[in-house]
Amino acid sequence: MILNASGCLDAIVAPDVARELDVFVTKTVTPLPRGGNEPVRIAETDFGMLNSIGLANPGVEKFVAETLPRLAELELPIWVSVGGFSADDYATVCATLDGCGEVAALELNVSCPNVAEPVESVAELVRAAREATSKKLYTKLSPASPDIAAVAKAAASAGSDGLSLVNTIRGLALDRGSLTPTLSTATGGLSGPALRPIALAAVYSCFRATGLPIVGMGGIESGRHALELIAVGASACALGTILFFDPEAPGRIRSELAAEAEALGFENPSDAYAVAHGDEAPAPLRHVA
């Protein structure tokens, strides 16, 4: 199953690209409207892309009233990325979306590197969200954690139904002429090819620790990249930076994924699920639905 990474595709502007996905994931929604960070908010690097958008969004009430009905026209399962600055923020957004039939699942963005993070632990944020909604919850974790597997176990114990791995990691780019930071916030979230081995390691360790379904993401540019994430324990893959410059990526990567799996003797890409773990793979609790 192929999704987009949150914030990497505007489905209203590019509905034909979105319909090539199996699930559409929204930009992060917070309780109140946010204008985001000041420009410059995006910078290219030799190794990927830096962004410092700052969770710009219309707020959950306007999202439900205006954006969600338009996204429903895609006739795709919709996952809403949920953000905030406290456990109460996450609970508020989840409770508001709980009654929205158009929403298939909620992805808890507990690890955005471009805004101040809540003081509560990931477990507290997940628990607050779990108490506010009966919808499926996926928790998106930061690769900067010194022990991401332990964080994943805490999220699972608090009620997360799955994991999204990984969010961007903090990086910095300098202007070539002035040697000052390119982004207005100096640092931003690094995505793209440099994130790929980090994502593989995170999915591998978190799958072994939890057995939860995992949406793997981070630098996917080809079917081979997607297949490797499946092999370490991802039951779905999300495309991020590639969508900014290759709108045909979903269909191309889907075809390449099938071809790569067949070349290695797998009837379907899903047959490669968790093969990197060999006989030590934990029994998966369930797959992404």
HELIX and SHEET records of a PDB file:
HELIX    1   1 PRO A   15  ALA A   18  1                                   4    
HELIX    2   2 VAL A   60  LYS A   62  1                                   3    
HELIX    3   3 PHE A   63  THR A   67  3                                   5    
HELIX    4   4 LEU A   68  ALA A   72  1                                   5    
HELIX    5   5 ALA A   87  ASP A   98  1                                  12    
HELIX    6   6 VAL A  122  ALA A  132  1                                  11    
HELIX    7   7 ILE A  148  SER A  157  1                                  10    
HELIX    8   8 PRO A  193  LEU A  195  5                                   3    
HELIX    9   9 ARG A  196  THR A  210  1                                  15    
HELIX   10  10 GLY A  223  VAL A  232  1                                  10    
HELIX   11  11 ILE A  242  PHE A  245  1                                   4    
HELIX   12  12 ALA A  249  ALA A  263  1                                  15    
HELIX   13  13 PRO A  269  ALA A  272  5                                   4    
HELIX   14  14 VAL A  275  GLU A  280  5                                   6    
SHEET    1   A 8 ILE A   2  ASN A   4  0                                        
SHEET    2   A 8 ALA A 236  LEU A 239  1                                        
SHEET    3   A 8 ILE A 214  MET A 217  1                                        
SHEET    4   A 8 GLY A 162  LEU A 165  1                                        
SHEET    5   A 8 LYS A 136  LYS A 140  1                                        
SHEET    6   A 8 VAL A 103  ASN A 109  1                                        
SHEET    7   A 8 ILE A  78  VAL A  82  1                                        
SHEET    8   A 8 PHE A  24  VAL A  29  1                                        
SHEET    1   B 4 ILE A  42  THR A  45  0                                        
SHEET    2   B 4 GLY A  48  ASN A  51 -1                                        
SHEET    3   B 4 THR A 187  SER A 191 -1                                        
SHEET    4   B 4 ILE A 169  LEU A 172 -1                                        
END                                                                             
